Amino acid sequence: MTDTQEEAKNKAGDEATRDTEVLRIAIQGERGSNSHMAALEMLGTIDIVPCSVSAEVVAAVVQGRVDAAVLPIENSLHGSVAEHYDLLMEQPVRIERESLLRIRHNLIAAPGVMLDDIKVVLSHPVALSQCRRYLSALTATRKARATPFYDTAGSVKHVMAERLRDTAGIAPELAAEEYGAEILVRGIEDHVQNYTRFHLVRRATDARDPALPPPDKMSVAFAVEHRPGTLVKALQALADAGVDLTQIESRPVPGKPWEYVFYVDLRIADAAMADRAIAALLPHCGMVKELGRYKAA
């Protein structure tokens, strides 16, 4: 084999390795959580990196310890995740994709445990609040008490690690698979129409995946001067640029009482429209940051 053939073979091998590399994806919470499920739906085979808090998730992206992160941004029942808006604004990251996940809560316990054995139900406070009717009935009929825990999937992990026979967790089906537990009751949420919107977040400097479909949505953060009418003028400028405003969220500016950063989601027809929207905001705003262009879920 000649040197040229050897180089070509090595190059092909390197490219094949890159093609089969498994992405490292950070999430807040434990394996088996809804964020884990959303990441799997978006990306397929991945290496999940659990993090205890959301700031740690984004830091892992910025520092290059993971390829990307999956973060919930909005729930159809409980609204927006304010902390995640702040992190998107403060850190050098961008939104590359979004997805919608139907949230299903299940009562999960160790194998062999019966419903009559359950005296304590653990889960994240949001999950507990989304299962109020079922938990009220469980309390009335079996005297079981609901207790807040740091994570949905983490509650199942705890039940299994501690070998608890009188305790169940409320978590996604994936948590039962992940920790070898069993589902006692499926779908205990109060509302069937319970969805969470997730963002796939990458470093701002990373190239966009060329395999992704063309963007038709954009997220932007901006701050207006603290004067009457400035927000109206900014929003009118967006309307004049031809974009469709689908969401607006406000967050207070730390250290500046009664001043706000506004987060908007815009539907765009093409890159030119997105550029016009940014240009339209600039004369009316003290700060404008584009958070990402991506395909709407």
N, C-alpha and C positions, 0 to 999 in steps of 0.2 A: 504493500500500500504506500502511495506517495505521500509526501508531507501535506500536499494540498488536499488529498482525499482524507487524510487523518484529521486535518483542521475542519473540513466540512462535516465529518462524522461527529466530532466533538461539539461543533456548533449546533448540529441537529439534536444531539443529546441534551444540550443545555436548554434549547427551546422547548423540547418535550417536557423537561423537568419543570420549566416555568409554567407550561400549560397545565400541568397536573398539580401545581402547588395548591395547598389548601389554605384559604384565607383565614387569618386570625381576626375574629370579631369580638369586640368588647361589648358587654352588656352590664346593666346595673341589676344586681340580684344574682340568684343562684341558677345553675343549669336546671332546665325544666320549666322555666318561667315563661310568661307570655312574650317577653323580649326574645328569649331563645327560640320560641316558636316562630315569631315574626322573622327572625334572621334566617331560619331554615327555609321558610317560604320564599324569601327573596333570593337567597343565594345557594340553596342546596347544601352540599357537603361542606362543612366549615369546622374550624377549631374555635370553640367558644371560650372566651376569657371572662369569667365572672368578676365583677368589681363590687365593692361594698357601697359606694356612693357614686352619684352621677358625675361629680367633678373628677373622680378617679378615671371614669370611663373616657371622658374627653381628653384628660391628660395623657392617657395611654395612646390615643390617636395622634395628638400633637407631637409627642415624643417619639413616635414611630415604633412603639412596642407592639402595636397591632396594625392591621391593614385598614380597619374601619370600625365603626361602632353602630349599633342599632339602639335608638332611643325613642320611647313613646313621647309624642308631642301633644296629643289631644285624645280625650275619651268622649264618646257621644253622650254619656250620662254625667260625667264629672268635669267636663271642660278641659282647659289647657293645662299643661304641666309647666308652670311658670319658670321653675328653675332651669328647664332645658332651653327655653327662649333666651334666658340670660347667658347661658353657656355658649349658645350659638353666636350671640352678639359679641361676647367678650373674647372668645378664643379664635385662632386662625384656622377655622374649619369651614366646611361647606356641606350643604345637603346635596346628595347625588341621586337618591331614590326615595320613594315613599311607598308605603303599603298600608292596607287596611286589614285588621285581624278581628274576626268575630271572637268575642271574649266569652268563654264558657267556664263556669266555676263548678268544680266537682268536690264532693266530700270524700277524702282519701285517708285510709288508715293502713296499719300493718296487716299483712296476710292473716286471715283467720279471725280477725276482729269483727264482731257483729255490731250493727247499729245500736243495739241496746246496751253495748259496753261503753259507748262514748259519753264522757262526762265533760270534756273540754274540747273546744274547737278553736284552732289557731289559724290566723292568716293575717295578711296585710290589712290595715284598717279600711282601705278603699274596697278590697274584696269583701270584707265583712259587711260593709254598708250596702254593697250591691246584692247581698243575699239576706237582707233583713227579714223578709217574710218567712223564708225557710228556717232561719235561725230562731225566730220567735216561736214557730211551731215546735222546733226541737227542744227549746227551753221549756215550753208548756207541757210537752208530753214525756220528755226524758230528763228534764232538769239539767241539761247540758248548758254550759256557759261559754260564750264567745270571748276570746282573749286576743287582743292585738299582738301581732308578731311582725318581724322586720321585713318579711318577704313571703309571697305565696308559696313558691317552690321550696323556699327555705323552711317553711312549716312542715312540709312532708319530709324533707331531709332530716329535720330535728326529730320527728316522730320515729323514723327508722333508726337513726343513730342512737337514740336513747331507749329503743325497744319499748316504746310506750304502748300500752294495751287499752288505755281508757281515753286516748286523745286522737283526734283526727285533724287534718289540715284541709284548707280549702285552696285548691290550686288547679292548674291546667292538667289535662290528661297526660301530657308529656312528663310531668313531675312523677306521676305514678310509675311510668316506664323507667325513668332515670334512676329512681331509688328503690325499685322492687316492691312498691306498695300496691294496694288494691283500691279501686274505686268502689265506694259503698253506694253513693247516689250521684248520678250524673245530672248536669244542667240545673243547678239549684239557684241560679241567678234570678233576680226579680223580673228583669226585662230581657226578652229575647233579642231585641234590637240594641245590643251592647257591642260597640266597636271601638277599637283604639287605632289611631293613625300613628304609624312609626316612620321615622326618618333613618336612612342610612347616611352616616356622616363620615366624611373623609377629610384629610388635610386639605387646606385651601390651595396648596401648591400642587397637589396630585393631578395628573391628567385625567380627564373624563374618560370613562370606559367607552371605547368606540362602538361596542356592541349594543349599547343602550339605545332605546328609541329617542327620537328628537324631543326636546323638552316642550311642554305646553303649559308649564306652571313655573312661577318664580316666587321666592320668599325674600322680603326686604325688611330691614330695620331702619327707621329714621327718627330723628328728633327735630322738632320745630322750635322756633324761638317762643319764649313765654310771653306772647302777646295775643290779644283777641283776634280771632279769625285766621290764625296761621295754619291750624290743622285743616280748616275748611279749604283754604287755598291749596294746600298740598294734595288733598284728596281730589279737588277739582282738576288739578294738573294731571293726576293719574287718569281721570275720566277723559280729559282732552287728548291724552296719549292713546286712547282706544282700548285700554286694558280693562278686564273685568275683575273687580275687587271681590274676592270670595270670603275673606276673613280679615278682621282687624283685632288686634290685642294690644293692650297698653301695659307697661311695666314702669314703676317709679325709678327715677334716676337717683342712685345713692348719693347722699350729701346735698341734694338739691330738692328740697320739699316742694311738692306740687308740680314738679316737672317730670315728663314722661318720655320713654322711648316707645314708639309705635311699631308693631310688627304686622305686616300685611302679606297676604297670599294673593297673587295675581294670576289670572289665566292669560296666557300669551299665545299669539298665533305663530310667531317666529322670533328669531334673535333680534331682528330690527325693532320689533315692537317692544321687546324687553329693554333694549338700549334706549328707546324713546322714553320709556317709563322712568328709568334712572335719571336721564337728562332732565325730565320734567320736574322731578323732585328737587334737584340740586339748588335751584334759586330760592326755594322756600324753606330749606332745612339746614340746620347747623351740622348735621351728621347724616350720612346715608351709607348703609352697608348692605350689599347684596349677599344674601345668605345661601343662595343656590338656585339653579335652574334644573328642572327635572320633569319627568313624565308623571302626571297626576294619576293617583291610584284609582 
